[in-house]
Amino acid sequence: MQYIWLVIKGLFIGISNIIPGVSGGTMAVSLGIYDDIIHSFTHIRKEFKRSMHVLLPILIGALLGVAGFSMIITWLLDEHTLYTAFAFVGLILGGLPILSESFKESLIEDKQKITPIHVFLFVIFLALVAWMGVADVSGSGPDTISLGAGPLIALFFVGLVSAAAMVVPGISGSLLMLIMGYYYAVIYAINGFTSNLTTFNLSELIPYTILLTSYALGMLIGIILISKVIDYFFSSYPSFTYAAILGLVTASPVAVIANTNALNELTTGNAFVKMIIALVIALACYSLTFAVGRTDDVTEELPEETHA
């Protein structure tokens, strides 16, 4: 059962990563598995079996989320922007109580009280995400991309940068891809791959596979590199790290609403009713994340690493 929960959590992380303004790292924090993912990546050689027990189901869920929902999410954001955005706001905020508890526990373990440094880190990282939320990304991104050394190298570095951002809670990898001008190109490649895979059109499937492989390699290297950095800060400065992450996550709803222009729907009539429905959706998603996040001890039931 613990593996099913990890697949479900991976599904949410995958969906989050394809929405500009939503951070997969934030969703991992909200779902209570962020520490486990970072630890598994940074200890994959020493604790290979246990790391795979954590990473494989999450990866499977994330891939299903990206492949299965890239078209659906595009439609939802186009047709039901307000409700979709508020759903993700609720999903994000649902993890704040659990994150706050982790912050308090880190203070107790270090025998600390909240200091000006904690407040400073919280404010700085909150301001960073809020600024990214209003960054001008209009008109960015080609809708298609072709095979060639240049595009493949570009996709590798886009994957590297966006994956590093995805690991950091509050920083949206999709938003960075928008800023770099490659968000729609990646979505185009994903949709092309999934549609040709379902029809077994191998002649069209191969080019999309090559494009996505280059992007995936960049993502893998980016995740490994930034995971080691974050693991160091969690080990050496846990309370300060949690304070910074709290700032990142708290500001994430601003980035989601700003980058989707969700509030524009309130200018088309029935604004009060629409807002009530959006808030109910947000509350339901808040409750969902809070409930699922409470299952964050599932990794404790996974097999321990054994040494000969």
ABEGO torsion letter per residue (X at the ends): XAAAAAAAAAAAAAAAAABBGBBAAAAAAAAGAAAAAAAAAAAAAABAAAAAAAAAAAAAAAAAAAAAAAAAAAAAAAABAAAAAAAAAAAAAAAAAAAAAAAAAAAAAAGBBBBAAAAAAAAAAAAAAAAAAABBABGBEBABBBBEAAAAAAAAAAAAAAAAAAABBGBBAAAAAAAAGAAAAAAAAAAAAAAAAAAGBAAAAAAAAAAAAAAAAAAAAAAAAAAAAAAAAAAABAAAAAAAAAAAAAAAAAAAAAAAGAAAAAAAEGAAAAAAAAAAAAAAAAAAAAAAAAAAAAAAABBBBBBX
